[in-house]
Amino acid sequence: MQIAVTHTNTDFDALASLVAATYLYPGAIGILPGQLRPNVKHFLALHRDLFRICSDREVDLEKVTGLIVVDTNNWSRLDRLALFQQRTDISIELWDHHLKGGNIEPSWKCQEQVGATITLMLREIRKRDCAFLPMHATLFLMGIYEDTGNLVYSSSKAEDAYAAGFLLENGADLDVAAAYLSSSLDGGHTDVLTSMLDSSLTHTFGGYKVGVLLVPVESGLTMLSSVVAKYKDIKGLAAAFGIFTTGSDRCMIIGCTGVQEIDVGGIMRRLGGGGHPGAGSAIVRSEDGEAVRQQVLEIIADQMNRPRTRVRDIMSQPEAIAAPTTAVREVRSLVEGARSRTALVLADGKLSGLISREECSKAKTASQLQAPVKAFMRTKIPLLRPDDVPREALRIMTETDSGVLPVVEDGRLVGVITRADLLLHIYEF
Ligand SMILES: [Mn+2]
Protein backbone atom coordinates (compact mmCIF):
# COMPACT_ATOMS: atom_id res chain seq x y z
CA MET A 1 0.00 0.00 0.00
CA GLN A 2 1.15 3.49 -0.88
CA ILE A 3 0.30 6.52 1.24
CA ALA A 4 0.81 10.20 0.51
CA VAL A 5 1.92 12.40 3.39
CA THR A 6 2.58 16.07 3.90
CA HIS A 7 3.66 18.61 6.49
CA THR A 8 1.83 19.36 9.70
CA ASN A 9 0.17 22.76 10.06
CA THR A 10 -1.09 21.93 6.59
CA ASP A 11 -1.75 24.78 4.17
CA PHE A 12 -3.65 24.68 0.89
CA ASP A 13 -0.58 23.83 -1.23
CA ALA A 14 0.09 20.83 1.01
CA LEU A 15 -3.53 19.67 0.89
CA ALA A 16 -3.77 20.22 -2.88
CA SER A 17 -0.56 18.22 -3.40
CA LEU A 18 -1.82 15.44 -1.13
CA VAL A 19 -5.02 15.15 -3.18
CA ALA A 20 -3.05 15.36 -6.45
CA ALA A 21 -0.94 12.42 -5.25
CA THR A 22 -4.09 10.29 -5.06
CA TYR A 23 -4.56 10.99 -8.80
CA LEU A 24 -0.96 10.39 -9.82
CA TYR A 25 -0.63 7.19 -7.77
CA PRO A 26 -3.80 5.17 -8.29
CA GLY A 27 -4.74 3.36 -5.08
CA ALA A 28 -2.67 5.65 -2.89
CA ILE A 29 -4.42 7.20 0.12
CA GLY A 30 -3.65 10.70 1.33
CA ILE A 31 -2.95 10.90 5.05
CA LEU A 32 -4.02 14.12 6.67
CA PRO A 33 -1.69 15.43 9.41
CA GLY A 34 -3.21 15.99 12.84
CA GLN A 35 -2.82 19.74 12.68
CA LEU A 36 -4.24 21.87 9.87
CA ARG A 37 -4.19 25.62 9.25
CA PRO A 38 -7.54 27.14 10.31
CA ASN A 39 -8.70 27.96 6.75
CA VAL A 40 -7.81 24.43 5.57
CA LYS A 41 -9.71 22.96 8.52
CA HIS A 42 -12.70 25.11 7.68
CA PHE A 43 -12.58 24.02 4.01
CA LEU A 44 -12.30 20.32 4.89
CA ALA A 45 -15.14 20.44 7.41
CA LEU A 46 -17.43 20.65 4.39
CA HIS A 47 -15.49 19.16 1.47
CA ARG A 48 -13.55 16.31 3.06
CA ASP A 49 -15.62 13.49 1.57
CA LEU A 50 -14.80 14.66 -1.98
CA PHE A 51 -11.18 13.58 -1.57
CA ARG A 52 -9.46 10.24 -0.97
CA ILE A 53 -7.88 11.29 2.31
CA CYS A 54 -8.09 10.04 5.89
CA SER A 55 -6.26 10.25 9.20
CA ASP A 56 -3.25 8.06 9.99
CA ARG A 57 -5.36 6.13 12.52
CA GLU A 58 -7.60 4.79 9.76
CA VAL A 59 -4.83 2.89 7.97
CA ASP A 60 -2.62 0.06 9.07
CA LEU A 61 0.81 1.69 8.91
CA GLU A 62 2.43 -1.78 9.04
CA LYS A 63 1.07 -2.47 5.55
CA VAL A 64 2.61 0.64 4.00
CA THR A 65 5.23 -0.16 1.36
CA GLY A 66 5.54 3.18 -0.39
CA LEU A 67 5.56 6.77 0.78
CA ILE A 68 4.81 9.79 -1.38
CA VAL A 69 6.01 12.89 0.45
CA VAL A 70 4.62 16.20 -0.81
CA ASP A 71 5.39 19.86 -0.03
CA THR A 72 8.14 19.15 2.49
CA ASN A 73 11.50 17.40 2.48
CA ASN A 74 11.99 17.19 6.22
CA TRP A 75 11.10 14.28 8.50
CA SER A 76 10.46 16.55 11.48
CA ARG A 77 7.54 18.20 9.66
CA LEU A 78 5.77 14.87 9.22
CA ASP A 79 4.81 14.63 12.87
CA ARG A 80 3.96 11.09 13.94
CA LEU A 81 4.65 9.74 10.44
CA ALA A 82 8.33 10.54 10.89
CA LEU A 83 8.34 6.97 12.27
CA PHE A 84 8.88 5.87 8.64
CA GLN A 85 12.39 7.27 8.89
CA GLN A 86 13.30 4.07 10.75
CA ARG A 87 11.90 1.79 8.05
CA THR A 88 14.44 0.65 5.45
CA ASP A 89 12.01 -1.47 3.41
CA ILE A 90 10.05 1.46 2.10
CA SER A 91 10.27 3.34 -1.22
CA ILE A 92 9.95 7.10 -1.00
CA GLU A 93 8.95 9.50 -3.77
CA LEU A 94 9.16 13.21 -3.11
CA TRP A 95 7.45 16.23 -4.67
CA ASP A 96 8.56 19.56 -3.30
CA HIS A 97 9.34 23.15 -4.14
CA HIS A 98 11.60 23.69 -1.14
CA LEU A 99 15.19 23.02 -2.11
CA LYS A 100 16.89 23.57 1.22
CA GLY A 101 16.84 22.04 4.66
CA GLY A 102 15.79 18.56 3.72
CA ASN A 103 16.80 15.31 5.41
CA ILE A 104 14.46 12.91 3.60
CA GLU A 105 16.35 10.73 1.15
CA PRO A 106 13.89 9.64 -1.52
CA SER A 107 14.34 6.93 -4.14
CA TRP A 108 12.84 9.31 -6.70
CA LYS A 109 12.08 13.02 -6.57
CA CYS A 110 10.67 15.99 -8.42
CA GLN A 111 12.11 18.97 -6.64
CA GLU A 112 12.19 22.35 -8.34
CA GLN A 113 11.99 25.96 -7.32
CA VAL A 114 8.47 26.96 -8.33
CA GLY A 115 5.85 28.90 -6.38
CA ALA A 116 3.86 25.88 -5.23
CA THR A 117 4.34 22.13 -5.09
CA ILE A 118 0.97 21.60 -6.75
CA THR A 119 2.37 23.31 -9.88
CA LEU A 120 4.90 20.48 -10.25
CA MET A 121 2.22 17.84 -9.78
CA LEU A 122 -0.10 19.54 -12.26
CA ARG A 123 2.65 19.28 -14.87
CA GLU A 124 2.39 15.49 -14.55
CA ILE A 125 -1.42 15.50 -14.26
CA ARG A 126 -1.60 17.39 -17.58
CA LYS A 127 0.91 15.08 -19.23
CA ARG A 128 -1.15 12.05 -18.25
CA ASP A 129 -4.43 13.79 -19.06
CA CYS A 130 -5.98 12.82 -15.70
CA ALA A 131 -9.61 13.93 -15.34
CA PHE A 132 -10.59 15.77 -12.17
CA LEU A 133 -13.64 17.52 -10.74
CA PRO A 134 -14.12 21.31 -10.69
CA MET A 135 -13.89 21.26 -6.88
CA HIS A 136 -10.47 19.61 -7.20
CA ALA A 137 -9.45 22.33 -9.66
CA THR A 138 -10.58 24.89 -7.07
CA LEU A 139 -8.48 23.25 -4.35
CA PHE A 140 -5.41 23.07 -6.64
CA LEU A 141 -5.87 26.75 -7.51
CA MET A 142 -6.07 27.71 -3.82
CA GLY A 143 -2.76 25.87 -3.36
CA ILE A 144 -1.09 27.98 -6.04
CA TYR A 145 -2.66 31.26 -4.94
CA GLU A 146 -1.89 30.80 -1.25
CA ASP A 147 1.77 29.85 -1.75
CA THR A 148 2.41 32.56 -4.35
CA GLY A 149 0.36 35.34 -2.70
CA ASN A 150 -1.96 35.30 -5.72
CA LEU A 151 1.08 35.05 -8.05
CA VAL A 152 2.63 38.22 -6.63
CA TYR A 153 5.47 36.79 -4.49
CA SER A 154 8.81 36.83 -6.25
CA SER A 155 9.04 33.06 -5.76
CA SER A 156 6.22 32.69 -8.33
CA LYS A 157 7.22 31.32 -11.70
CA ALA A 158 5.59 31.51 -15.10
CA GLU A 159 4.67 27.85 -14.72
CA ASP A 160 2.58 28.67 -11.62
CA ALA A 161 0.62 31.22 -13.64
CA TYR A 162 0.14 28.81 -16.57
CA ALA A 163 -1.03 26.15 -14.12
CA ALA A 164 -3.52 28.63 -12.61
CA GLY A 165 -4.83 29.35 -16.12
CA PHE A 166 -5.18 25.64 -16.82
CA LEU A 167 -7.21 25.24 -13.60
CA LEU A 168 -9.49 28.16 -14.47
CA GLU A 169 -10.12 26.53 -17.86
CA ASN A 170 -11.05 23.37 -15.99
CA GLY A 171 -13.73 24.77 -13.74
CA ALA A 172 -11.86 26.20 -10.73
CA ASP A 173 -14.27 28.47 -8.88
CA LEU A 174 -12.77 31.82 -7.86
CA ASP A 175 -15.73 32.65 -5.61
CA VAL A 176 -15.08 29.56 -3.52
CA ALA A 177 -11.32 30.18 -3.56
CA ALA A 178 -11.73 33.79 -2.43
CA ALA A 179 -14.06 32.71 0.37
CA TYR A 180 -11.41 30.43 1.89
CA LEU A 181 -8.15 32.21 1.16
CA SER A 182 -7.07 34.76 3.70
CA SER A 183 -4.64 37.54 2.99
CA SER A 184 -2.98 40.46 4.65
CA LEU A 185 -3.70 44.05 3.71
CA ASP A 186 -1.31 46.20 1.72
CA GLY A 187 -1.27 49.98 1.27
CA GLY A 188 -4.01 50.09 -1.38
CA HIS A 189 -6.23 48.00 0.84
CA THR A 190 -5.69 50.28 3.83
CA ASP A 191 -6.94 53.26 1.79
CA VAL A 192 -10.05 51.32 0.80
CA LEU A 193 -10.64 50.24 4.40
CA THR A 194 -10.26 53.83 5.65
CA SER A 195 -12.83 55.12 3.18
CA MET A 196 -15.25 52.34 4.19
CA LEU A 197 -14.80 53.12 7.89
CA ASP A 198 -15.54 56.81 7.22
CA SER A 199 -19.06 55.92 6.16
CA SER A 200 -21.58 55.59 8.96
CA LEU A 201 -24.30 54.22 6.65
CA THR A 202 -25.80 50.99 7.97
CA HIS A 203 -29.05 49.14 7.43
CA THR A 204 -31.07 46.96 9.76
CA PHE A 205 -32.45 43.60 8.65
CA GLY A 206 -34.31 41.42 11.13
CA GLY A 207 -32.62 43.23 14.00
CA TYR A 208 -29.12 42.85 12.52
CA LYS A 209 -26.93 45.77 11.58
CA VAL A 210 -25.61 45.34 8.06
CA GLY A 211 -23.25 47.58 6.10
CA VAL A 212 -23.82 47.77 2.34
CA LEU A 213 -21.39 50.28 0.90
CA LEU A 214 -20.59 51.59 -2.53
CA VAL A 215 -16.80 51.82 -2.77
CA PRO A 216 -14.97 53.29 -5.76
CA VAL A 217 -11.54 51.64 -6.10
CA GLU A 218 -8.62 51.73 -8.46
CA SER A 219 -8.73 48.77 -10.78
CA GLY A 220 -6.36 45.91 -10.15
CA LEU A 221 -6.90 45.54 -6.41
CA THR A 222 -7.39 41.91 -5.48
CA MET A 223 -8.34 40.17 -2.24
CA LEU A 224 -10.75 42.88 -1.21
CA SER A 225 -12.55 40.21 0.82
CA SER A 226 -10.16 40.75 3.72
CA VAL A 227 -10.97 44.49 3.63
CA VAL A 228 -14.70 43.77 3.83
CA ALA A 229 -14.11 41.33 6.71
CA LYS A 230 -12.04 43.93 8.62
CA TYR A 231 -14.69 46.61 8.02
CA LYS A 232 -17.37 44.27 9.39
CA ASP A 233 -15.33 43.44 12.50
CA ILE A 234 -14.24 46.99 13.32
CA LYS A 235 -17.78 48.36 12.93
CA GLY A 236 -19.25 45.44 14.88
CA LEU A 237 -21.67 44.58 12.08
CA ALA A 238 -23.55 41.31 11.60
CA ALA A 239 -22.74 41.38 7.90
CA ALA A 240 -20.92 43.60 5.44
CA PHE A 241 -21.16 43.99 1.69
CA GLY A 242 -18.88 46.11 -0.48
CA ILE A 243 -19.94 47.08 -3.98
CA PHE A 244 -16.66 47.93 -5.65
CA THR A 245 -16.68 50.05 -8.78
CA THR A 246 -13.71 50.90 -10.99
CA GLY A 247 -15.38 53.14 -13.56
CA SER A 248 -15.75 50.19 -15.94
CA ASP A 249 -18.99 48.44 -16.84
CA ARG A 250 -18.65 45.93 -14.00
CA CYS A 251 -19.17 46.00 -10.25
CA MET A 252 -17.59 43.52 -7.88
CA ILE A 253 -19.67 42.62 -4.84
CA ILE A 254 -18.01 41.03 -1.83
CA GLY A 255 -19.82 40.05 1.33
CA CYS A 256 -19.25 38.30 4.63
CA THR A 257 -21.19 37.58 7.79
CA GLY A 258 -20.84 35.90 11.14
CA VAL A 259 -24.55 35.26 11.75
CA GLN A 260 -26.58 32.27 10.66
CA GLU A 261 -29.63 34.21 9.54
CA ILE A 262 -27.83 35.76 6.58
CA ASP A 263 -26.66 33.44 3.79
CA VAL A 264 -24.04 35.39 1.85
CA GLY A 265 -23.39 32.57 -0.64
CA GLY A 266 -27.12 32.42 -1.40
CA ILE A 267 -27.26 36.20 -1.92
CA MET A 268 -24.27 36.05 -4.26
CA ARG A 269 -25.77 33.20 -6.27
CA ARG A 270 -28.79 35.40 -6.95
CA LEU A 271 -26.35 37.97 -8.34
CA GLY A 272 -24.67 35.36 -10.54
CA GLY A 273 -21.74 34.69 -8.18
CA GLY A 274 -21.18 32.23 -5.36
CA GLY A 275 -19.40 31.36 -2.12
CA HIS A 276 -20.40 29.73 1.15
CA PRO A 277 -22.90 30.88 3.79
CA GLY A 278 -20.29 33.03 5.55
CA ALA A 279 -18.58 34.68 2.58
CA GLY A 280 -18.91 35.11 -1.14
CA SER A 281 -18.63 37.38 -4.13
CA ALA A 282 -20.19 38.22 -7.48
CA ILE A 283 -19.46 40.34 -10.51
CA VAL A 284 -22.39 42.23 -12.00
CA ARG A 285 -22.32 43.90 -15.40
CA SER A 286 -23.46 47.44 -14.64
CA GLU A 287 -22.04 50.96 -14.68
CA ASP A 288 -24.49 52.11 -12.03
CA GLY A 289 -23.02 51.09 -8.68
CA GLU A 290 -25.86 52.68 -6.67
CA ALA A 291 -28.43 50.63 -8.61
CA VAL A 292 -26.47 47.48 -7.80
CA ARG A 293 -26.35 48.53 -4.14
CA GLN A 294 -30.14 48.89 -4.12
CA GLN A 295 -30.42 45.45 -5.74
CA VAL A 296 -28.23 43.94 -3.00
CA LEU A 297 -30.40 45.59 -0.31
CA GLU A 298 -33.55 44.13 -1.91
CA ILE A 299 -32.08 40.64 -2.10
CA ILE A 300 -31.00 40.76 1.55
CA ALA A 301 -34.48 41.95 2.62
CA ASP A 302 -36.12 39.27 0.49
CA GLN A 303 -33.87 36.56 1.89
CA MET A 304 -34.61 37.59 5.48
CA ASN A 305 -38.36 37.37 4.79
CA ARG A 306 -38.33 34.00 3.07
CA PRO A 307 -39.13 30.84 4.97
CA ARG A 308 -35.73 29.48 5.81
CA THR A 309 -34.40 26.09 4.92
CA ARG A 310 -34.24 23.90 8.01
CA VAL A 311 -32.25 20.82 8.79
CA ARG A 312 -35.44 18.76 8.28
CA ASP A 313 -35.56 19.92 4.63
CA ILE A 314 -32.10 18.68 3.71
CA MET A 315 -31.43 15.79 6.09
CA SER A 316 -31.01 12.22 4.83
CA GLN A 317 -31.44 8.77 6.37
CA PRO A 318 -28.44 7.08 7.99
CA GLU A 319 -26.57 4.67 5.70
CA ALA A 320 -25.38 2.34 8.44
CA ILE A 321 -27.27 1.39 11.60
CA ALA A 322 -26.22 -1.09 14.27
CA ALA A 323 -27.54 -2.23 17.65
CA PRO A 324 -25.45 -1.80 20.82
CA THR A 325 -24.93 -5.57 20.88
CA THR A 326 -23.72 -5.88 17.26
CA ALA A 327 -20.14 -7.17 17.08
CA VAL A 328 -17.49 -4.62 16.12
CA ARG A 329 -16.41 -6.87 13.24
CA GLU A 330 -19.88 -6.58 11.69
CA VAL A 331 -20.10 -2.84 12.28
CA ARG A 332 -16.72 -2.38 10.66
CA SER A 333 -17.88 -3.84 7.36
CA LEU A 334 -21.06 -1.73 7.56
CA VAL A 335 -18.96 1.39 8.03
CA GLU A 336 -16.64 0.49 5.14
CA GLY A 337 -19.62 0.52 2.78
CA ALA A 338 -21.00 3.85 3.97
CA ARG A 339 -19.95 7.04 2.24
CA SER A 340 -19.86 8.90 5.54
CA ARG A 341 -17.74 6.07 7.05
CA THR A 342 -19.80 6.22 10.23
CA ALA A 343 -22.48 4.00 11.78
CA LEU A 344 -25.23 5.03 14.15
CA VAL A 345 -25.96 2.76 17.08
CA LEU A 346 -29.66 2.60 17.95
CA ALA A 347 -31.55 0.91 20.77
CA ASP A 348 -35.36 0.91 20.32
CA GLY A 349 -35.21 3.81 17.86
CA LYS A 350 -33.20 5.85 20.36
CA LEU A 351 -29.71 6.95 19.53
CA SER A 352 -27.21 5.47 21.92
CA GLY A 353 -23.94 6.06 20.12
CA LEU A 354 -21.93 6.67 17.00
CA ILE A 355 -18.87 4.91 15.62
CA SER A 356 -16.54 5.90 12.79
CA ARG A 357 -14.16 3.77 10.76
CA GLU A 358 -11.33 5.26 12.77
CA GLU A 359 -12.94 4.19 16.05
CA CYS A 360 -13.69 0.69 14.71
CA SER A 361 -10.01 0.28 13.89
CA LYS A 362 -9.19 0.53 17.60
CA ALA A 363 -10.51 -3.03 17.91
CA LYS A 364 -7.59 -5.20 16.84
CA THR A 365 -7.60 -8.58 18.57
CA ALA A 366 -10.10 -11.34 17.75
CA SER A 367 -11.86 -10.92 21.09
CA GLN A 368 -12.12 -7.15 20.62
CA LEU A 369 -13.61 -7.67 17.17
CA GLN A 370 -16.13 -10.07 18.69
CA ALA A 371 -17.08 -7.57 21.42
CA PRO A 372 -20.33 -5.57 21.23
CA VAL A 373 -19.96 -2.20 19.55
CA LYS A 374 -21.17 -0.38 22.67
CA ALA A 375 -17.72 -0.90 24.17
CA PHE A 376 -16.12 1.14 21.38
CA MET A 377 -18.75 3.65 20.30
CA ARG A 378 -18.79 7.32 21.13
CA THR A 379 -21.69 8.38 23.35
CA LYS A 380 -21.02 12.09 23.62
CA ILE A 381 -22.50 13.19 20.31
CA PRO A 382 -23.42 16.66 19.07
CA LEU A 383 -27.09 16.59 18.04
CA LEU A 384 -29.22 18.66 15.71
CA ARG A 385 -32.91 19.41 15.93
CA PRO A 386 -35.07 19.38 12.79
CA ASP A 387 -35.71 23.13 13.14
CA ASP A 388 -32.03 24.05 13.23
CA VAL A 389 -30.65 25.87 10.20
CA PRO A 390 -28.06 24.21 7.91
CA ARG A 391 -25.48 26.76 8.95
CA GLU A 392 -25.68 25.47 12.53
CA ALA A 393 -24.90 22.00 11.18
CA LEU A 394 -21.90 23.38 9.31
CA ARG A 395 -20.70 25.16 12.46
CA ILE A 396 -20.94 22.00 14.58
CA MET A 397 -19.30 19.93 11.84
CA THR A 398 -16.40 22.39 11.69
CA GLU A 399 -15.98 22.46 15.46
CA THR A 400 -16.28 18.74 16.12
CA ASP A 401 -14.76 17.40 12.88
CA SER A 402 -17.68 14.98 12.70
CA GLY A 403 -18.95 14.07 9.23
CA VAL A 404 -22.36 12.81 10.41
CA LEU A 405 -24.65 14.69 12.75
CA PRO A 406 -27.77 12.88 14.05
CA VAL A 407 -31.06 14.80 13.96
CA VAL A 408 -33.20 14.05 17.00
CA GLU A 409 -36.81 15.01 17.76
CA ASP A 410 -38.53 14.09 21.04
CA GLY A 411 -35.67 11.79 21.88
CA ARG A 412 -35.99 9.81 18.64
CA LEU A 413 -33.64 9.77 15.68
CA VAL A 414 -35.36 11.24 12.62
CA GLY A 415 -32.41 11.59 10.24
CA VAL A 416 -28.81 12.67 9.81
CA ILE A 417 -26.93 15.52 8.22
CA THR A 418 -23.83 14.43 6.31
CA ARG A 419 -21.22 16.46 4.47
CA ALA A 420 -22.90 15.41 1.22
CA ASP A 421 -26.24 16.86 2.42
CA LEU A 422 -24.59 20.17 3.24
CA LEU A 423 -22.64 20.27 -0.03
CA LEU A 424 -25.84 19.75 -2.01
CA HIS A 425 -27.57 22.50 -0.06
CA ILE A 426 -24.74 25.02 -0.11
CA TYR A 427 -23.74 24.71 -3.75
CA GLU A 428 -27.23 23.83 -5.01
CA PHE A 429 -25.69 21.14 -7.25
MN1 LIG B 1 4.08 24.76 -0.53
Boltz pocket constraint, residues with backbone or C-beta under 6 A from the ligand:
constraints:
  - pocket:
      binder: B
      contacts: [[A, 13], [A, 14], [A, 71], [A, 97], [A, 115], [A, 116], [A, 117], [A, 147]]
      max_distance: 6.0
